[in-house]
Amino acid sequence: MTINIYSIVKPSRDAYDTIINDLIKSSMKFATVRNHAIFNKNIAKAQTIDKLKAQQSYARAFDPYMNGYNIALDVLGKPVDSFAFAKYFENNATINFFIGGAYGFEKEFLKSCDTVISLSNLTYAHKIATLTLSEQIFRALCINNNHPYHK
């Protein structure tokens, strides 16, 4: 199984990255997990124009990675608990998670995904969302592999 996390964020190295990388390393016992920071000149420019242009630039940046089972994270998505979240990992060889930019997703992108879920009713900074998602991925893999971490 391959799990990809794609987010519209400038690459950096900070304390969040250390924790995210530790969670990804722990997950590698069960699956290949990769975290991808995506940011380019088109996104930077579009974000200075307006919300719709920014959202369209995010969709274009994510488009090449829309293979496998695609899950967008959106505050208006379906809320799931850890056990429901773990079910996404049962029958999918490749799972792609998409975390939008500062302006979120356009509706057409959300429609193109297989599922749209919410980590919370709260809005998180990209690093917090990625950290939370990384922990839940590890938890889901533990649930599915009868590892005691989730208890």
DSSP file with accessible surface (Angstrom, degrees, kcal/mol):
  #  RESIDUE AA STRUCTURE BP1 BP2  ACC     N-H-->O    O-->H-N    N-H-->O    O-->H-N    TCO  KAPPA ALPHA  PHI   PSI    X-CA   Y-CA   Z-CA
    1    1 A M              0   0   79      0, 0.0    31,-2.8     0, 0.0     2,-0.4   0.000 360.0 360.0 360.0 139.1    0.0    0.0    0.0
    2    2 A T  E     -ab  32  94A  39     91,-3.0    93,-2.7    29,-0.2     2,-0.5  -0.976 360.0-170.5-119.8 131.5    1.2    3.5   -0.8
    3    3 A I  E     -ab  33  95A   0     29,-3.4    31,-2.5    -2,-0.4     2,-0.4  -0.987   4.7-170.0-123.3 124.8   -0.2    6.6    1.0
    4    4 A N  E     -ab  34  96A  11     91,-2.8    93,-3.2    -2,-0.5     2,-0.5  -0.946  10.5-160.0-116.8 137.3    0.6   10.1   -0.3
    5    5 A I  E     -ab  35  97A   0     29,-2.6    31,-3.7    -2,-0.4     2,-0.5  -0.978  13.7-174.2-113.9 117.2    0.0   13.3    1.5
    6    6 A Y  E     +ab  36  98A  13     91,-3.2    93,-2.8    -2,-0.5     2,-0.4  -0.955   7.8 172.1-113.0 128.8   -0.1   16.3   -0.8
    7    7 A S  E     -ab  37  99A   2     29,-2.2    31,-3.2    -2,-0.5     2,-1.2  -0.994  38.6-121.9-139.0 146.7   -0.4   19.8    0.5
    8    8 A I  E     +a   38   0A   5     91,-1.7     2,-0.3    -2,-0.4    31,-0.2  -0.739  69.4 115.8 -83.8  96.5   -0.1   23.3   -0.9
    9    9 A V  S    S-     0   0   30     -2,-1.2    -2,-0.1    29,-1.0     3,-0.1  -0.971  70.8-101.8-161.4 147.5    2.7   24.6    1.3
   10   10 A K        -     0   0  137     -2,-0.3    28,-0.1     1,-0.1    30,-0.0  -0.585  49.9-105.4 -72.0 135.1    6.2   25.9    0.9
   11   11 A P        +     0   0  100      0, 0.0     2,-0.3     0, 0.0    -1,-0.1  -0.316  53.9 158.4 -60.4 142.9    8.7   23.2    1.9
   12   12 A S        -     0   0   56      2,-0.1     2,-0.4    -3,-0.1    25,-0.0  -0.945  39.5-128.5-153.5 173.9   10.4   23.8    5.3
   13   13 A R        +     0   0  237     -2,-0.3     2,-0.2     4,-0.0     0, 0.0  -0.940  49.7 129.6-133.0 108.6   12.2   22.1    8.1
   14   14 A D  S  > S-     0   0   62     -2,-0.4     4,-1.5     1,-0.0     3,-0.2  -0.790  72.9 -74.8-144.7-172.4   10.8   22.8   11.6
   15   15 A A  H  > S+     0   0   73     -2,-0.2     4,-1.7     1,-0.2     5,-0.2   0.849 126.7  57.1 -61.5 -34.2    9.6   21.0   14.7
   16   16 A Y  H  > S+     0   0  100      1,-0.2     4,-2.9     2,-0.2    -1,-0.2   0.921 103.2  54.0 -61.9 -43.4    6.4   19.9   13.0
   17   17 A D  H  > S+     0   0   20     -3,-0.2     4,-2.9     1,-0.2    -1,-0.2   0.878 104.6  55.1 -59.4 -37.6    8.4   18.2   10.3
   18   18 A T  H  X S+     0   0   84     -4,-1.5     4,-1.9     2,-0.2    -1,-0.2   0.944 112.3  41.7 -61.2 -46.3   10.3   16.2   12.9
   19   19 A I  H  X S+     0   0   84     -4,-1.7     4,-2.4     2,-0.2    -2,-0.2   0.924 114.9  50.8 -68.9 -44.3    7.1   14.9   14.4
   20   20 A I  H  X S+     0   0    0     -4,-2.9     4,-2.6     1,-0.2    -2,-0.2   0.939 111.1  48.9 -58.1 -46.3    5.5   14.3   11.0
   21   21 A N  H  X S+     0   0   79     -4,-2.9     4,-2.6    -5,-0.2    -1,-0.2   0.869 109.1  52.9 -64.3 -35.6    8.5   12.4    9.8
   22   22 A D  H  X S+     0   0   92     -4,-1.9     4,-2.2    -5,-0.2    -1,-0.2   0.912 110.7  47.0 -64.7 -42.0    8.6   10.3   13.0
   23   23 A L  H  X S+     0   0   25     -4,-2.4     4,-2.0     2,-0.2    -2,-0.2   0.906 112.6  49.4 -66.3 -40.3    4.9    9.3   12.5
   24   24 A I  H  X S+     0   0   18     -4,-2.6     4,-1.3     2,-0.2    -2,-0.2   0.927 109.5  52.0 -64.1 -42.5    5.6    8.5    8.8
   25   25 A K  H  < S+     0   0  162     -4,-2.6     3,-0.5     1,-0.2     4,-0.3   0.917 109.8  49.2 -60.2 -43.1    8.6    6.4    9.8
   26   26 A S  H >< S+     0   0   40     -4,-2.2     3,-1.1     1,-0.2    -1,-0.2   0.879 109.1  53.4 -63.7 -35.7    6.4    4.5   12.3
   27   27 A S  H >X S+     0   0    1     -4,-2.0     3,-2.5     1,-0.2     4,-1.7   0.750  88.3  80.0 -69.7 -24.0    3.7    3.9    9.6
   28   28 A M  T 3< S+     0   0   95     -4,-1.3    -1,-0.2    -3,-0.5    -2,-0.2   0.642  76.4  73.1 -65.7 -11.4    6.3    2.4    7.2
   29   29 A K  T <4 S+     0   0  139     -3,-1.1    -1,-0.3    -4,-0.3    -2,-0.1   0.777 114.6  23.6 -65.2 -26.5    6.0   -0.9    9.1
   30   30 A F  T <4 S-     0   0   56     -3,-2.5     2,-0.3     1,-0.3    -2,-0.2   0.632 132.6  -1.8-114.5 -24.7    2.6   -1.2    7.4
   31   31 A A  S  < S-     0   0    8     -4,-1.7     2,-0.6     2,-0.0    -1,-0.3  -0.983  72.6 -93.6-161.3 163.5    2.7    0.9    4.2
   32   32 A T  E     -a    2   0A  50    -31,-2.8   -29,-3.4    -2,-0.3     2,-0.4  -0.806  46.1-173.9 -87.4 121.1    4.8    3.3    2.2
   33   33 A V  E     -a    3   0A   6     -2,-0.6     2,-0.4   -31,-0.2   -29,-0.2  -0.975   5.8-178.7-122.8 131.6    3.9    6.8    3.3
   34   34 A R  E     -a    4   0A 123    -31,-2.5   -29,-2.6    -2,-0.4     2,-0.5  -0.989  16.7-150.3-132.4 141.9    5.2   10.0    1.6
   35   35 A N  E     -a    5   0A  51     -2,-0.4     2,-0.5   -31,-0.2   -29,-0.2  -0.942  16.1-168.4-111.3 124.9    4.6   13.6    2.4
   36   36 A H  E     -a    6   0A  56    -31,-3.7   -29,-2.2    -2,-0.5     2,-0.5  -0.961   9.9-158.5-121.2 118.8    4.7   16.0   -0.5
   37   37 A A  E     -a    7   0A  46     -2,-0.5     2,-0.5   -31,-0.2   -29,-0.2  -0.845  15.8-166.8 -91.7 126.4    4.9   19.8   -0.2
   38   38 A I  E     +a    8   0A  19    -31,-3.2   -29,-1.0    -2,-0.5     2,-0.3  -0.966  23.9 139.2-121.8 122.6    3.7   21.5   -3.4
   39   39 A F        +     0   0   59     -2,-0.5     2,-0.3   -31,-0.2    -2,-0.0  -0.916  15.9 163.1-158.9 132.8    4.2   25.2   -4.1
   40   40 A N     >  -     0   0   65     -2,-0.3     4,-2.4     1,-0.0     3,-0.2  -0.864  52.6 -88.9-143.2 179.3    5.2   26.9   -7.3
   41   41 A K  H  > S+     0   0  185     -2,-0.3     4,-2.7     1,-0.2     5,-0.2   0.854 121.8  56.5 -62.3 -36.8    5.2   30.3   -9.0
   42   42 A N  H  > S+     0   0  107      2,-0.2     4,-2.6     1,-0.2    -1,-0.2   0.906 109.3  45.6 -63.3 -40.6    1.7   29.8  -10.5
   43   43 A I  H  > S+     0   0    0      2,-0.2     4,-2.3    -3,-0.2    -2,-0.2   0.942 112.5  50.7 -66.8 -47.0    0.2   29.2   -7.0
   44   44 A A  H  X S+     0   0   40     -4,-2.4     4,-0.6     1,-0.2    -2,-0.2   0.926 115.1  43.1 -57.1 -45.1    2.1   32.2   -5.5
   45   45 A K  H >X S+     0   0  145     -4,-2.7     3,-1.4     1,-0.2     4,-0.5   0.937 112.2  52.2 -67.6 -45.9    0.8   34.5   -8.3
   46   46 A A  H >X S+     0   0    7     -4,-2.6     4,-1.5     1,-0.3     3,-1.4   0.859 102.0  60.6 -61.8 -34.2   -2.7   33.1   -8.3
   47   47 A Q  H 3< S+     0   0   46     -4,-2.3    -1,-0.3     1,-0.3    -2,-0.2   0.725 102.3  53.2 -68.2 -18.1   -3.0   33.7   -4.5
   48   48 A T  H << S+     0   0  114     -3,-1.4    -1,-0.3    -4,-0.6    -2,-0.2   0.587 108.4  51.7 -89.1 -10.1   -2.4   37.4   -5.1
   49   49 A I  H << S-     0   0   94     -3,-1.4     2,-0.3    -4,-0.5    -2,-0.2   0.941 117.5 -55.1 -90.1 -66.0   -5.2   37.7   -7.6
   50   50 A D     X  -     0   0   73     -4,-1.5     4,-2.1     1,-0.1    -1,-0.3  -0.981  47.8 -89.0-169.0 173.5   -8.3   36.2   -6.0
   51   51 A K  H  > S+     0   0  124     -2,-0.3     4,-2.8     1,-0.2     5,-0.2   0.910 119.8  49.2 -59.7 -48.8   -9.8   33.1   -4.2
   52   52 A L  H  > S+     0   0   87      1,-0.2     4,-2.7     2,-0.2    -1,-0.2   0.929 111.2  49.1 -61.9 -44.6  -11.0   31.4   -7.4
   53   53 A K  H  > S+     0   0   97      2,-0.2     4,-2.1     1,-0.2    -1,-0.2   0.904 112.3  49.7 -61.3 -40.6   -7.7   31.8   -9.2
   54   54 A A  H  X S+     0   0    0     -4,-2.1     4,-2.0    -8,-0.5    -2,-0.2   0.955 111.2  48.1 -63.0 -47.8   -5.9   30.4   -6.2
   55   55 A Q  H  X S+     0   0   23     -4,-2.8     4,-2.2     1,-0.2    51,-0.3   0.901 111.1  51.1 -61.0 -40.4   -8.2   27.4   -5.9
   56   56 A Q  H  X S+     0   0   52     -4,-2.7     4,-2.4     1,-0.2    -1,-0.2   0.889 107.8  52.7 -65.0 -37.2   -7.8   26.7   -9.6
   57   57 A S  H  X S+     0   0    3     -4,-2.1     4,-2.0     2,-0.2    -1,-0.2   0.878 108.1  51.3 -67.1 -34.9   -4.0   26.8   -9.3
   58   58 A Y  H  X S+     0   0    0     -4,-2.0     4,-2.2     2,-0.2    -2,-0.2   0.940 109.6  49.6 -64.2 -46.3   -4.2   24.3   -6.4
   59   59 A A  H  X S+     0   0   16     -4,-2.2     4,-1.9     1,-0.2    -2,-0.2   0.910 111.1  49.2 -60.3 -42.7   -6.4   21.9   -8.5
   60   60 A R  H  < S+     0   0  145     -4,-2.4    -1,-0.2     1,-0.2    -2,-0.2   0.891 111.0  50.3 -64.1 -38.3   -3.9   22.2  -11.5
   61   61 A A  H  < S+     0   0   14     -4,-2.0    -1,-0.2     1,-0.2    -2,-0.2   0.877 115.7  42.2 -67.7 -34.8   -1.0   21.5   -9.1
   62   62 A F  H >< S+     0   0    0     -4,-2.2     3,-2.4     1,-0.2     4,-0.2   0.731  91.6  88.4 -82.3 -24.2   -2.7   18.4   -7.7
   63   63 A D  G >< S+     0   0  115     -4,-1.9     3,-1.7     1,-0.3    -1,-0.2   0.842  81.9  55.7 -49.3 -44.4   -4.0   17.1  -11.0
   64   64 A P  G 3  S+     0   0   90      0, 0.0    -1,-0.3     0, 0.0    -2,-0.1   0.708 107.7  52.1 -64.3 -14.2   -1.0   15.0  -11.9
   65   65 A Y  G <  S+     0   0   86     -3,-2.4     2,-2.0    -4,-0.1    -2,-0.2   0.301  73.2 112.2-104.5   9.7   -1.3   13.1   -8.6
   66   66 A M    <   +     0   0   43     -3,-1.7     2,-0.4    -4,-0.2    -1,-0.1  -0.358  46.4 116.6 -84.8  59.7   -5.0   12.1   -9.0
   67   67 A N        +     0   0   94     -2,-2.0     2,-0.2     2,-0.1    29,-0.0  -0.947  63.7  13.9-123.3 148.0   -4.3    8.4   -9.3
   68   68 A G  S    S-     0   0   49     -2,-0.4     2,-0.6    27,-0.1    27,-0.2  -0.581 119.8 -20.3  88.5-157.2   -5.6    5.8   -6.8
   69   69 A Y  E    S-c   95   0A  53     25,-3.1    27,-3.0    -2,-0.2     2,-0.5  -0.821  71.6-152.3 -92.7 119.0   -8.2    6.6   -4.2
   70   70 A N  E     -c   96   0A  11     -2,-0.6    45,-1.7    25,-0.2    44,-1.5  -0.840  15.0-177.4-105.7 125.5   -8.3   10.4   -3.7
   71   71 A I  E     -cd  97 115A   0     25,-3.3    27,-2.4    -2,-0.5     2,-0.4  -0.977   9.1-158.8-123.3 120.8   -9.4   12.0   -0.4
   72   72 A A  E     -cd  98 116A   0     43,-2.3    45,-2.5    -2,-0.5     2,-0.6  -0.783  13.4-138.3 -94.9 141.8   -9.6   15.7    0.0
   73   73 A L  E     +cd  99 117A  18     25,-2.6    27,-0.6    -2,-0.4     2,-0.3  -0.902  36.7 157.6 -99.4 122.7   -9.5   17.2    3.5
   74   74 A D  E >   -     0   0A  33     43,-2.7     3,-2.5    -2,-0.6    46,-0.1  -0.995  50.5-126.4-148.4 139.6  -12.0   20.0    3.8
   75   75 A V  E 3  S+     0   0A  59     -2,-0.3    43,-0.1     1,-0.3    -1,-0.1   0.799 115.0  50.1 -58.1 -26.8  -13.7   21.6    6.8
   76   76 A L  E 3  S+     0   0A 154     41,-0.1    -1,-0.3     2,-0.1    42,-0.1   0.383  92.4 109.5 -93.1   6.2  -17.1   20.9    5.2
   77   77 A G  E <  S-     0   0A  12     -3,-2.5    40,-0.3    40,-0.3    41,-0.1  -0.096  84.9 -70.6 -73.3 177.4  -16.2   17.2    4.5
   78   78 A K  E     - d   0 117A 127     38,-2.4    40,-2.0     1,-0.1     2,-0.3  -0.515  48.5-127.7 -70.6 127.0  -17.7   14.2    6.2
   79   79 A P  E     - d   0 118A  99      0, 0.0     2,-0.3     0, 0.0    40,-0.1  -0.574  33.2-176.7 -74.4 136.8  -16.6   13.8    9.8
   80   80 A V        -     0   0   37     38,-0.7     2,-0.1    -2,-0.3    37,-0.0  -0.979  20.3-134.3-133.3 148.7  -15.1   10.4   10.5
   81   81 A D     >  -     0   0  103     -2,-0.3     4,-2.6     1,-0.1     5,-0.2  -0.419  41.8 -93.0 -90.2 177.4  -13.8    8.7   13.6
   82   82 A S  H  > S+     0   0   29      1,-0.2     4,-2.0     2,-0.2     5,-0.1   0.850 124.7  50.2 -62.7 -34.8  -10.6    6.7   13.7
   83   83 A F  H  > S+     0   0  116      2,-0.2     4,-1.1     1,-0.2    -1,-0.2   0.908 112.4  45.8 -73.5 -39.1  -12.3    3.3   12.9
   84   84 A A  H  > S+     0   0   36      1,-0.2     4,-0.6     2,-0.2     3,-0.4   0.907 112.4  52.7 -66.7 -39.1  -14.2    4.7    9.9
   85   85 A F  H >< S+     0   0    4     -4,-2.6     3,-1.4     1,-0.2     4,-0.4   0.913 103.4  57.6 -61.3 -41.5  -11.0    6.4    8.7
   86   86 A A  H >< S+     0   0    1     -4,-2.0     3,-1.5     1,-0.3     4,-0.3   0.816  93.6  68.2 -61.7 -28.1   -9.2    3.0    9.0
   87   87 A K  H >X S+     0   0  128     -4,-1.1     3,-1.5    -3,-0.4     4,-0.5   0.805  86.8  67.1 -64.2 -27.6  -11.7    1.5    6.6
   88   88 A Y  T << S+     0   0   30     -3,-1.4     3,-0.3    -4,-0.6    -1,-0.3   0.780  99.1  53.3 -61.9 -23.4  -10.4    3.6    3.7
   89   89 A F  T <4 S+     0   0    5     -3,-1.5    -1,-0.3    -4,-0.4    -2,-0.2   0.503  90.1  79.0 -90.4  -4.6   -7.1    1.7    4.0
   90   90 A E  T <4 S+     0   0  101     -3,-1.5    -1,-0.2    -4,-0.3    -2,-0.1   0.851 106.9  17.3 -75.6 -36.8   -8.7   -1.8    3.7
   91   91 A N  S  < S+     0   0  141     -4,-0.5     2,-0.5    -3,-0.3    -1,-0.2   0.157 102.2  91.9-126.6  19.4   -9.3   -2.0   -0.1
   92   92 A N        -     0   0   44     -4,-0.2     3,-0.1    -3,-0.2   -90,-0.1  -0.969  46.3-167.9-124.5 124.7   -7.1    0.6   -1.7
   93   93 A A  S    S+     0   0   75     -2,-0.5   -91,-3.0     1,-0.2     2,-0.4   0.838  85.3  29.6 -76.2 -34.1   -3.5    0.1   -2.9
   94   94 A T  E     -b    2   0A  46    -93,-0.2   -25,-3.1   -91,-0.0     2,-0.4  -0.990  68.5-176.5-130.2 125.1   -2.8    3.8   -3.4
   95   95 A I  E     -bc   3  69A   0    -93,-2.7   -91,-2.8    -2,-0.4     2,-0.5  -0.983   5.7-165.1-122.1 130.0   -4.4    6.5   -1.3
   96   96 A N  E     -bc   4  70A   0    -27,-3.0   -25,-3.3    -2,-0.4     2,-0.4  -0.968   2.2-161.9-116.4 125.7   -3.8   10.2   -1.9
   97   97 A F  E     -bc   5  71A   0    -93,-3.2   -91,-3.2    -2,-0.5     2,-0.5  -0.898   7.4-157.9-104.4 137.3   -4.7   12.8    0.6
   98   98 A F  E     -bc   6  72A   0    -27,-2.4   -25,-2.6    -2,-0.4     2,-0.5  -0.969   8.9-170.7-121.9 124.3   -5.0   16.4   -0.5
   99   99 A I  E     -bc   7  73A  12    -93,-2.8   -91,-1.7    -2,-0.5   -25,-0.1  -0.968  24.7-137.8-112.2 118.0   -4.7   19.4    1.8
  100  100 A G        -     0   0    8    -27,-0.6   -92,-0.2    -2,-0.5     5,-0.1   0.009  16.6-101.2 -71.3 177.0   -5.6   22.7    0.0
  101  101 A G  B >   -E  104   0B   8      3,-0.6     3,-2.2   -94,-0.1    -1,-0.1  -0.024  57.6 -65.0 -84.3-165.2   -4.0   26.0    0.1
  102  102 A A  T 3  S+     0   0   79      1,-0.3    -2,-0.1   -94,-0.1   -51,-0.0   0.766 135.5  46.1 -57.6 -27.3   -5.0   29.2    2.0
  103  103 A Y  T 3  S-     0   0   97      1,-0.3    -1,-0.3   -52,-0.1   -48,-0.1   0.282 104.2-135.1-102.2   9.1   -8.3   29.5    0.0
  104  104 A G  B <   -E  101   0B  23     -3,-2.2    -3,-0.6   -50,-0.1     2,-0.3  -0.293  42.6 -37.9  73.4-157.5   -9.3   25.8    0.3
  105  105 A F        -     0   0   14     -5,-0.1     2,-0.2   -47,-0.1   -50,-0.1  -0.788  48.4-120.6-108.2 150.0  -10.7   23.8   -2.7
  106  106 A E     >  -     0   0   37    -51,-0.3     4,-1.8    -2,-0.3     3,-0.5  -0.522  34.1-113.5 -78.1 154.8  -12.9   24.7   -5.6
  107  107 A K  H  > S+     0   0  163      1,-0.2     4,-2.3     2,-0.2     5,-0.2   0.862 114.2  58.6 -60.9 -36.7  -16.1   22.6   -5.8
  108  108 A E  H  > S+     0   0  123      1,-0.2     4,-1.3     2,-0.2    -1,-0.2   0.885 105.2  49.6 -62.6 -39.0  -15.0   20.9   -9.0
  109  109 A F  H  > S+     0   0    8     -3,-0.5     4,-0.7     2,-0.2     3,-0.4   0.937 109.8  50.8 -64.3 -45.4  -11.9   19.6   -7.4
  110  110 A L  H >< S+     0   0   33     -4,-1.8     3,-0.9     1,-0.2    -2,-0.2   0.902 108.8  52.3 -59.3 -39.1  -13.8   18.2   -4.4
  111  111 A K  H 3< S+     0   0  147     -4,-2.3    -1,-0.2     1,-0.2    -2,-0.2   0.808 103.9  57.5 -65.7 -30.0  -16.2   16.5   -6.9
  112  112 A S  H 3< S+     0   0   65     -4,-1.3    -1,-0.2    -3,-0.4    -2,-0.2   0.640  92.7  87.0 -77.4 -13.0  -13.3   14.9   -8.6
  113  113 A C  S << S-     0   0   13     -3,-0.9   -42,-0.2    -4,-0.7     3,-0.1  -0.525  79.5-131.9 -84.4 154.8  -12.1   13.2   -5.4
  114  114 A D  S    S+     0   0   86    -44,-1.5     2,-0.3     1,-0.2   -43,-0.2   0.830  89.3   7.5 -72.1 -33.1  -13.5    9.8   -4.3
  115  115 A T  E     -d   71   0A  22    -45,-1.7   -43,-2.3     2,-0.0     2,-0.5  -0.994  58.3-154.5-149.5 147.6  -14.1   11.2   -0.8
  116  116 A V  E     +d   72   0A  35     -2,-0.3   -38,-2.4   -45,-0.2     2,-0.3  -0.994  25.6 175.5-125.1 121.2  -14.1   14.4    1.1
  117  117 A I  E     -d   78   0A   0    -45,-2.5   -43,-2.7    -2,-0.5     2,-0.4  -0.839  23.2-135.4-122.8 163.9  -13.5   14.2    4.8
  118  118 A S  E     -d   79   0A   6    -40,-2.0   -38,-0.7    -2,-0.3   -43,-0.1  -0.961   5.1-161.9-118.6 134.0  -13.0   16.7    7.7
  119  119 A L  S    S-     0   0   49     -2,-0.4     2,-0.3     1,-0.3    -1,-0.1   0.709  80.2 -25.7 -78.3 -23.4  -10.4   16.3   10.4
  120  120 A S        -     0   0   31      2,-0.2    -1,-0.3   -46,-0.1     4,-0.1  -0.961  59.3-104.2-174.8 164.0  -12.4   18.7   12.5
  121  121 A N  S    S+     0   0  140     -2,-0.3     2,-0.2    -3,-0.1   -46,-0.1   0.624 100.1  86.8 -75.0 -14.0  -14.8   21.6   12.4
  122  122 A L  S    S-     0   0  116      1,-0.0     2,-0.5    -3,-0.0    -2,-0.2  -0.503  84.4-120.8 -82.2 155.7  -11.8   23.8   13.1
  123  123 A T        -     0   0  126     -2,-0.2     2,-0.3    -4,-0.1    -2,-0.1  -0.851  31.8-159.1 -95.3 131.6   -9.5   25.2   10.5
  124  124 A Y        -     0   0   82     -2,-0.5     2,-0.0    -4,-0.1    -4,-0.0  -0.832  21.6-109.3-110.3 150.1   -5.9   24.1   10.9
  125  125 A A     >  -     0   0   66     -2,-0.3     4,-2.8     1,-0.1     3,-0.2  -0.370  44.5-104.2 -62.9 155.1   -2.6   25.5    9.7
  126  126 A H  H  > S+     0   0   46      1,-0.2     4,-2.7     2,-0.2     5,-0.2   0.880 121.1  49.5 -54.7 -44.1   -1.1   23.2    7.0
  127  127 A K  H  > S+     0   0   32      2,-0.2     4,-2.4     1,-0.2    -1,-0.2   0.896 112.0  48.1 -65.5 -37.3    1.5   21.8    9.4
  128  128 A I  H  > S+     0   0   48     -3,-0.2     4,-2.9     2,-0.2     5,-0.2   0.922 112.9  48.6 -68.5 -42.4   -1.1   21.0   12.1
  129  129 A A  H  X S+     0   0    9     -4,-2.8     4,-2.9     2,-0.2     5,-0.2   0.931 113.4  47.2 -62.1 -44.2   -3.4   19.4    9.5
  130  130 A T  H  X S+     0   0    4     -4,-2.7     4,-2.8    -5,-0.2    -2,-0.2   0.913 113.1  48.6 -65.6 -40.7   -0.5   17.3    8.1
  131  131 A L  H  X S+     0   0   40     -4,-2.4     4,-2.3     2,-0.2    -2,-0.2   0.947 113.8  46.0 -63.7 -47.3    0.6   16.3   11.6
  132  132 A T  H  X S+     0   0   37     -4,-2.9     4,-2.4     1,-0.2    -2,-0.2   0.931 114.5  48.0 -61.8 -45.2   -3.0   15.3   12.6
  133  133 A L  H  X S+     0   0    0     -4,-2.9     4,-2.6    -5,-0.2    -1,-0.2   0.926 110.0  52.4 -61.9 -43.7   -3.4   13.4    9.4
  134  134 A S  H  X S+     0   0    2     -4,-2.8     4,-2.2     1,-0.2    -1,-0.2   0.902 110.3  48.1 -60.8 -41.0   -0.1   11.6    9.8
  135  135 A E  H  X S+     0   0   34     -4,-2.3     4,-2.8     1,-0.2    -1,-0.2   0.921 112.2  48.8 -66.3 -41.6   -1.0   10.5   13.3
  136  136 A Q  H  X S+     0   0   38     -4,-2.4     4,-2.8     2,-0.2    -2,-0.2   0.852 108.6  53.6 -69.0 -32.4   -4.4    9.3   12.1
  137  137 A I  H  X S+     0   0    1     -4,-2.6     4,-2.6     2,-0.2     5,-0.2   0.951 111.4  45.7 -63.0 -48.5   -2.8    7.4    9.2
  138  138 A F  H  X S+     0   0   11     -4,-2.2     4,-2.3     1,-0.2    -2,-0.2   0.941 113.8  49.5 -59.8 -44.7   -0.5    5.6   11.7
  139  139 A R  H  X S+     0   0   55     -4,-2.8     4,-2.7     1,-0.2    -2,-0.2   0.928 111.1  49.4 -59.7 -45.5   -3.5    5.0   14.0
  140  140 A A  H  X S+     0   0    1     -4,-2.8     4,-2.6     1,-0.2    -1,-0.2   0.918 110.6  49.5 -62.8 -43.0   -5.6    3.6   11.1
  141  141 A L  H  X S+     0   0    4     -4,-2.6     4,-1.2     1,-0.2    -1,-0.2   0.893 111.5  49.9 -63.9 -37.4   -2.7    1.3   10.0
  142  142 A C  H  <>S+     0   0    0     -4,-2.3     5,-2.7    -5,-0.2     3,-0.3   0.916 109.8  50.8 -65.7 -43.2   -2.4    0.1   13.6
  143  143 A I  H ><5S+     0   0   20     -4,-2.7     3,-1.3     1,-0.2    -2,-0.2   0.948 112.2  46.6 -58.0 -48.6   -6.1   -0.6   13.8
  144  144 A N  H 3<5S+     0   0   47     -4,-2.6    -1,-0.2     1,-0.3    -2,-0.2   0.708 116.7  44.3 -70.1 -19.4   -6.1   -2.6   10.6
  145  145 A N  T 3<5S-     0   0   86     -4,-1.2    -1,-0.3    -3,-0.3    -2,-0.2   0.161 111.1-115.7-110.6  16.3   -3.0   -4.6   11.7
  146  146 A N  T < 5 +     0   0  148     -3,-1.3    -3,-0.2     1,-0.2    -4,-0.1   0.809  58.9 157.9  54.0  36.0   -4.2   -5.2   15.3
  147  147 A H    > < -     0   0   59     -5,-2.7     3,-0.9    -6,-0.2    -1,-0.2  -0.705  47.3-128.4 -87.0 141.4   -1.3   -3.2   16.8
  148  148 A P  G >  S+     0   0   88      0, 0.0     3,-1.8     0, 0.0    -1,-0.1   0.563  85.9  95.7 -71.8  -5.6   -2.0   -1.9   20.3
  149  149 A Y  G 3  S+     0   0   87      1,-0.3   -10,-0.1   -11,-0.1    -6,-0.0   0.870  79.0  57.2 -53.0 -39.9   -1.2    1.8   19.6
  150  150 A H  G <         0   0   38     -3,-0.9    -1,-0.3   -11,-0.2   -68,-0.1   0.587 360.0 360.0 -73.8  -7.4   -4.8    2.7   18.9
  151  151 A K    <         0   0  199     -3,-1.8    -8,-0.0    -4,-0.1    -4,-0.0  -0.414 360.0 360.0 -84.7 360.0   -6.1    1.5   22.3
